[in-house]
Amino acid sequence: MKSFLDKDFLLDTHTAQQLFHGAASQMPIIDYHCHLIPEQIAADIKFENLTQIWLAGDHYKWRAMRANGVDEKYCTGDATDEEKFMKWAETVPETLRNPLYHWTHLELQRYFGITDLLNPGSSREIYDRVNEMLAEDEFSVRNLIRKMNVEVICTTDDPVDTLEHHQKIKEDGFETSVFPAWRPDKAMAVEDPKSYNSYLEKLEKASDFSISTYMDLLTALCKRHDYFHEMGCRISDHGMETFYAEEFDHQEIEKMFLKVRSGRTLNEPEIWKFKSAMLIELAVLDHDKDWAQQFHVGAIRSNNTRRFHELGSDTGFDSIGDFDMARAMSRFFDKLEKSDLLAKTIVYNLNPVDNDLMVTMVNNFNDGITPGKMQFGSGWWFMDQKYGMIDQMNSLSSLGLLSKFVGMLTDSRSFMSYPRHEYFRRILCNLVGTDVENGELPDDKELLENLVKNISYFNAKNYFGF
């Protein structure tokens, strides 16, 4: 029987072990999509305690704590940091077979060398020991990044963001490249005219350009897109329930924009048309600069209305959605492809029912020039666990080219999430190694090591041009 989290964790065969230890584990990390806070990297902060670095903003943990009967004050409320940690420690033993159990103990091991299981009996010692370490320079944010061999980080940034912290990181000569990633969701969010107009005021200030018409909006966004490019940005990201691909003409979009600008509310068909027009314009900007565009689709967000009003968004009340994907995605990509304006594209699916749909759809639009141009992205959010990753890679292997896959990302707000790359690489090596020992793949060391090295690192490096 294997020991929990030993060196061959998740590696069931000799081939899998060789591939991970001899190839995948040695590759640097390119974290091309995350939600880390650039200001914290720029300031190279040291977190005061384990709660602040580990629990703050982590809705994965909050969901588990709520399911365990933990009161909200210990999740997002006014309990002390120590009290919140102790409630998390009570919850951890109840997360058996949830990926949180693996991630929790991987993170304690990889960052702090702690191999004890976290539970109420060990919580005080672990909390005190880690807090002492976090006070040392060795555990500042930048040193935590160094410890995980991270070569590139792409944060998630709104067009109105100043990017001053990215500039400071660059000027400091920090060896990990920290680039912005363009997330223009708020520029499309016309559902609430008051909020939207407030956002446009910020965009006017950031772009130093007055926005009175739809064309003005596009000009302001283009100016910011240019600035992001100057700052090293090479990737965009969109969070959507599904794709927007309604037919429209520019005159009616201009009228809709003026309607919103005057504070009036668009009806649902108008909203869909406006978002469709904006999505095309933003995609063309990405194509013109040879960026890669990402689409995270399939989440149904803020389901608990009472908690949304109390706590706001991104607090752990989101779920897998069930949306019509294929036709709109096809129309959107085809409209760009017909004009030869389709950028490199990654689509992340949240509903595993649609995995095969996603692979077959994106592969309709490869151009025969850029290897892996159209990507079915890694298991995302609720799917970034063992079975979700296996399902994603099995669909990609069966219906596309696993060999061109750009691999894993953290999609995390925590500096302690980098062991997720190791988790992914172990699962990848086990998948390949099992096939080899079943006689389904050749036992060719060079061929197999190239595969896992490329997926772990080189494919992303080449795809994004970092």
C-alpha positions in Angstrom: 0.0 0.0 0.0 1.3 3.4 -0.9 1.7 6.2 1.7 -0.4 9.3 1.5 1.2 12.0 -0.6 4.5 10.1 -1.0 6.9 10.8 -3.9 4.8 8.7 -6.2 1.4 10.2 -5.3 -1.0 9.7 -8.2 1.6 7.8 -10.1 0.3 4.2 -10.4 2.9 2.7 -12.8 6.7 2.6 -13.2 6.4 4.5 -16.5 4.3 7.2 -14.9 6.9 7.6 -12.1 9.7 7.9 -14.6 7.9 10.4 -16.7 7.0 12.6 -13.8 10.3 12.5 -11.9 12.5 12.5 -15.0 10.7 15.0 -17.1 7.5 16.8 -16.1 8.6 17.8 -12.5 11.7 19.6 -13.9 9.8 22.0 -16.1 9.2 25.7 -15.0 5.7 26.9 -14.6 3.9 29.3 -17.0 0.8 30.4 -15.2 -1.0 32.1 -18.1 -4.2 32.7 -16.3 -4.6 33.6 -12.6 -6.2 36.2 -10.3 -3.1 37.1 -8.2 -2.9 40.7 -7.1 -0.1 42.5 -8.9 0.3 45.1 -6.1 1.2 42.3 -3.6 4.0 41.1 -6.0 5.2 44.6 -6.6 5.4 45.3 -2.8 6.9 41.8 -2.2 4.6 41.6 0.9 4.9 39.1 3.7 1.5 37.8 4.9 0.9 38.1 8.6 -0.5 34.7 9.1 -1.7 31.5 7.3 -5.3 32.6 7.2 -4.4 35.7 5.2 -2.4 33.9 2.6 -4.6 30.7 2.5 -8.2 31.4 3.3 -8.9 35.0 2.3 -10.7 35.1 -1.0 -10.8 31.3 -1.4 -14.4 30.4 -2.1 -13.4 26.8 -2.6 -12.7 26.5 1.1 -15.7 28.7 2.1 -18.0 26.3 0.2 -16.6 23.3 2.0 -16.8 25.1 5.4 -20.5 26.1 4.8 -21.3 22.5 3.8 -19.7 21.4 7.1 -22.0 23.7 9.1 -19.5 26.5 9.7 -21.1 29.9 10.3 -20.5 32.6 7.7 -18.6 34.7 10.2 -15.8 32.2 10.0 -15.7 32.3 6.2 -16.2 35.9 5.1 -17.3 37.5 8.4 -15.7 39.3 11.3 -14.2 36.3 13.2 -10.5 36.6 13.9 -8.0 35.2 11.5 -7.1 32.5 14.1 -10.7 31.6 14.6 -11.2 31.2 10.8 -8.2 29.0 10.5 -9.4 26.7 13.3 -12.7 26.3 11.6 -11.0 25.4 8.4 -8.9 22.9 10.3 -12.1 21.3 11.6 -13.4 21.1 8.1 -10.3 19.5 6.4 -10.9 16.0 7.7 -14.4 16.1 6.3 -13.1 16.9 2.8 -11.8 13.3 2.1 -12.0 12.6 -1.7 -12.6 16.3 -2.4 -9.5 17.8 -4.2 -9.3 20.3 -1.3 -7.8 17.5 0.9 -5.1 16.9 -1.6 -4.4 20.6 -2.3 -4.3 21.5 1.4 -1.6 18.9 2.2 0.4 19.4 -1.0 0.5 23.2 -0.2 1.6 22.6 3.4 4.3 20.2 2.2 5.7 22.1 -0.8 5.8 25.6 0.8 6.5 24.8 4.5 7.7 21.2 4.6 4.8 20.2 6.9 3.8 16.6 6.4 1.4 16.4 9.4 -2.3 16.0 8.5 -4.3 19.2 9.2 -7.0 18.5 11.8 -8.2 20.0 15.1 -5.4 18.2 17.0 -2.6 19.5 14.8 -4.1 22.9 13.9 -2.5 25.0 16.7 1.0 23.7 16.0 0.7 24.1 12.3 -0.8 27.6 12.6 2.0 28.8 14.9 4.8 27.2 12.9 3.7 28.6 9.6 3.1 32.0 11.0 6.7 32.1 12.2 7.9 31.1 8.8 5.8 33.7 7.0 7.5 36.4 9.1 10.8 35.5 7.5 12.1 37.1 4.2 12.3 33.6 2.7 8.5 33.5 2.6 7.8 36.8 1.0 5.5 36.7 -2.0 8.4 36.8 -4.5 10.3 34.1 -2.7 7.2 31.9 -2.7 7.0 32.3 -6.4 10.7 31.5 -6.8 10.2 28.4 -4.6 7.7 27.1 -7.1 9.9 27.7 -10.2 7.4 30.1 -11.8 8.7 31.6 -15.0 5.7 33.6 -16.2 2.5 34.9 -14.4 -0.4 36.5 -16.3 -2.7 38.4 -13.9 -6.3 39.4 -14.8 -6.7 43.1 -15.4 -9.5 45.4 -16.5 -8.9 47.9 -19.3 -9.1 50.7 -16.8 -6.3 49.3 -14.6 -3.2 51.5 -14.5 -0.8 48.6 -14.6 1.6 50.6 -12.4 2.4 47.5 -10.3 3.4 45.5 -13.4 5.7 48.4 -14.3 7.3 48.3 -10.9 7.8 44.6 -11.0 9.5 44.9 -14.3 11.7 47.8 -13.2 12.7 45.8 -10.1 14.2 43.1 -12.3 12.1 40.3 -10.7 13.1 37.2 -12.7 9.6 35.9 -13.0 7.8 37.8 -15.8 4.5 39.3 -14.6 2.3 40.4 -17.5 -1.2 41.8 -17.5 -4.0 39.9 -19.2 -6.9 41.9 -20.7 -10.3 41.2 -19.1 -12.9 43.5 -20.7 -16.1 42.0 -19.3 -17.2 45.3 -17.7 -16.9 47.1 -21.1 -19.7 44.7 -22.3 -21.9 44.8 -19.2 -24.7 46.9 -20.4 -27.4 45.2 -18.3 -27.2 47.9 -15.6 -27.0 51.4 -17.2 -26.0 53.1 -14.0 -23.1 50.8 -13.3 -22.1 50.8 -17.0 -22.0 54.6 -17.3 -20.0 54.7 -14.1 -17.5 52.3 -15.6 -17.3 54.4 -18.8 -16.3 57.4 -16.7 -13.3 55.3 -15.5 -12.5 54.2 -19.0 -12.6 57.8 -20.2 -10.1 58.8 -17.5 -7.8 55.8 -18.2 -7.8 56.3 -22.0 -7.9 60.1 -21.8 -10.6 60.1 -24.4 -14.2 61.3 -24.2 -16.9 58.6 -24.8 -20.1 59.9 -26.4 -20.7 57.3 -29.1 -20.2 53.6 -29.7 -17.2 54.4 -32.0 -15.8 56.5 -29.2 -16.1 53.4 -26.9 -14.2 51.3 -29.4 -11.5 54.0 -29.8 -11.0 54.2 -26.0 -10.7 50.5 -25.7 -8.3 50.4 -28.6 -6.1 52.9 -26.8 -6.1 50.8 -23.7 -5.5 47.6 -25.7 -2.4 49.3 -27.2 -1.2 50.2 -23.7 -1.6 46.7 -22.4 0.4 45.4 -25.4 3.2 47.8 -24.6 3.2 46.4 -21.1 3.7 42.9 -22.4 0.2 41.6 -22.5 -0.3 38.9 -25.1 -3.6 37.3 -23.9 -7.2 38.3 -23.2 -9.9 36.6 -21.2 -13.7 36.7 -21.2 -16.0 35.2 -18.6 -19.4 34.4 -20.2 -22.3 32.0 -19.7 -22.2 31.2 -23.4 -21.1 32.8 -26.6 -22.8 35.9 -28.1 -23.3 35.7 -31.8 -26.5 37.5 -32.8 -26.8 39.3 -36.2 -26.5 43.1 -36.0 -25.6 46.2 -37.9 -23.5 49.0 -36.6 -26.3 51.6 -36.9 -28.5 49.7 -34.4 -25.6 49.1 -32.1 -24.9 52.8 -32.1 -28.5 53.5 -31.1 -28.3 50.9 -28.3 -25.2 52.5 -27.0 -26.8 56.0 -27.0 -29.8 54.5 -25.2 -27.6 53.1 -22.4 -25.5 56.2 -22.3 -28.7 58.2 -21.6 -29.5 55.9 -18.7 -32.2 53.8 -20.3 -32.3 50.0 -20.0 -31.9 47.7 -23.0 -34.2 44.8 -23.5 -32.8 41.3 -23.6 -32.5 41.0 -27.5 -30.7 44.4 -27.5 -28.3 43.3 -24.8 -27.4 40.1 -26.7 -26.9 42.1 -29.9 -24.7 44.7 -28.2 -22.6 42.0 -26.5 -22.3 40.2 -29.9 -21.0 43.3 -31.6 -18.6 44.0 -28.7 -17.2 40.5 -28.7 -16.4 40.6 -32.4 -14.7 44.0 -32.0 -12.6 42.8 -29.1 -11.7 39.6 -30.9 -10.4 41.7 -33.9 -8.2 43.7 -31.6 -6.6 40.5 -30.3 -6.1 39.1 -33.8 -4.4 42.3 -35.0 -1.8 42.1 -32.2 -1.4 38.3 -32.4 -2.7 37.8 -28.9 -4.4 34.6 -27.7 -8.0 35.0 -26.6 -9.5 32.9 -23.8 -13.2 32.2 -23.2 -14.3 30.8 -19.8 -17.9 29.7 -20.4 -20.6 27.7 -18.6 -20.8 29.1 -15.1 -24.1 30.2 -13.6 -23.1 32.8 -11.0 -24.5 34.2 -7.8 -27.3 31.7 -7.4 -28.0 32.6 -3.8 -29.6 36.0 -4.0 -29.6 36.7 -0.3 -25.9 35.9 0.0 -25.1 37.9 -3.2 -26.7 41.0 -1.6 -24.8 40.4 1.6 -21.4 39.4 0.3 -21.2 40.3 -3.4 -19.9 38.1 -6.2 -17.2 35.5 -6.2 -17.9 34.4 -2.7 -18.8 30.8 -3.4 -22.3 30.7 -4.7 -21.7 29.8 -8.3 -22.3 26.5 -10.1 -22.0 24.6 -13.3 -24.6 25.9 -15.8 -26.4 24.2 -18.6 -26.4 26.5 -21.7 -26.8 26.1 -25.4 -23.2 26.3 -26.6 -22.7 24.9 -30.1 -24.6 27.1 -32.5 -23.5 30.4 -31.0 -19.9 29.3 -30.7 -19.9 28.2 -34.3 -21.4 31.4 -35.6 -19.0 33.5 -33.6 -15.8 31.7 -34.7 -17.1 31.4 -38.3 -17.8 35.2 -38.6 -14.2 35.9 -37.6 -12.8 33.1 -39.8 -14.6 34.3 -42.9 -12.7 37.6 -42.6 -9.5 35.8 -41.6 -9.7 37.6 -38.2 -9.7 34.7 -35.8 -7.0 34.9 -33.2 -5.4 32.0 -31.3 -8.2 30.8 -29.1 -8.6 28.8 -25.8 -12.1 27.7 -24.7 -12.6 26.5 -21.2 -15.7 24.5 -20.5 -17.4 24.2 -17.1 -20.0 21.5 -17.9 -18.3 18.1 -18.7 -21.4 17.2 -20.7 -20.0 19.6 -23.4 -16.4 18.4 -23.4 -16.7 16.5 -26.7 -18.7 19.3 -28.2 -16.0 21.8 -27.3 -13.1 19.8 -28.8 -14.9 19.1 -32.1 -16.1 22.7 -32.4 -12.8 24.4 -31.9 -11.0 22.0 -34.2 -13.3 23.2 -37.0 -11.3 26.4 -37.1 -7.7 25.4 -37.0 -5.9 27.1 -39.9 -3.2 24.6 -40.8 -0.5 27.2 -40.0 -0.4 27.7 -36.3 0.1 24.4 -34.4 -2.7 24.0 -31.8 -4.2 27.4 -32.7 -7.7 26.4 -31.4 -7.4 25.0 -27.9 -9.8 23.1 -25.6 -8.5 24.5 -22.3 -7.7 22.6 -19.2 -10.2 21.6 -16.6 -11.5 24.8 -15.1 -13.0 25.7 -11.7 -15.2 22.8 -10.6 -13.4 20.7 -13.2 -9.8 21.4 -12.1 -9.7 18.2 -10.0 -8.5 14.6 -10.8 -11.6 13.4 -12.7 -12.3 16.7 -14.4 -8.7 16.8 -15.7 -8.8 13.2 -16.9 -12.1 13.8 -18.7 -10.8 16.9 -20.4 -7.6 15.2 -21.5 -9.4 12.1 -22.7 -11.8 14.1 -24.8 -8.9 16.1 -26.2 -6.9 13.0 -26.9 -9.8 11.2 -28.6 -11.0 14.1 -30.8 -8.0 16.4 -31.1 -4.3 16.5 -30.4 -3.2 16.1 -26.8 0.4 16.8 -28.0 -0.5 20.4 -28.8 -2.2 21.1 -25.5 -1.0 24.2 -23.6 -1.5 22.6 -20.2 -2.4 23.8 -16.8 -3.0 27.2 -15.1 -3.9 28.1 -11.5 -7.0 30.4 -12.1 -6.3 31.2 -8.4 -6.2 34.2 -6.1 -3.8 32.5 -3.8 0.0 32.5 -3.9 -0.2 29.0 -2.4 -1.9 27.4 -5.4 1.2 26.5 -7.5 1.2 22.8 -6.4 -1.9 22.5 -8.7 0.6 22.4 -11.6 2.3 19.5 -10.0 -1.1 17.9 -9.4 -1.9 18.2 -13.0 1.5 16.9 -14.2 1.2 13.8 -12.0 -2.3 13.1 -13.5 -1.0 13.7 -17.0 2.0 11.3 -16.5 -0.2 8.7 -14.9 -2.6 8.8 -17.8 0.2 8.4 -20.3 2.1 5.8 -18.2 -0.9 3.6 -17.8 -1.5 3.6 -21.6 2.2 2.5 -22.1 2.0 -0.3 -19.6 -1.3 -1.4 -21.1 0.4 -1.6 -24.5 -1.7 1.2 -25.9 1.3 3.6 -26.4 4.9 2.6 -27.3 7.5 2.5 -24.6 9.6 5.1 -26.3 11.3 7.3 -23.7 12.2 10.2 -25.9 8.7 10.3 -27.5 6.9 10.2 -24.1 9.2 12.7 -22.4 8.8 15.2 -25.2 5.0 14.8 -24.9 4.8 15.6 -21.1 7.5 18.3 -21.3 5.6 20.0 -24.1 2.3 19.9 -22.3 3.9 21.0 -19.0 5.8 23.9 -20.4 7.0 24.2 -24.0 3.6 24.3 -25.7 2.5 27.3 -23.6 5.9 29.1 -24.0 5.7 28.8 -27.8 1.9 29.5 -28.1 2.0 32.7 -26.2 5.4 33.8 -27.2 6.7 34.4 -23.7 
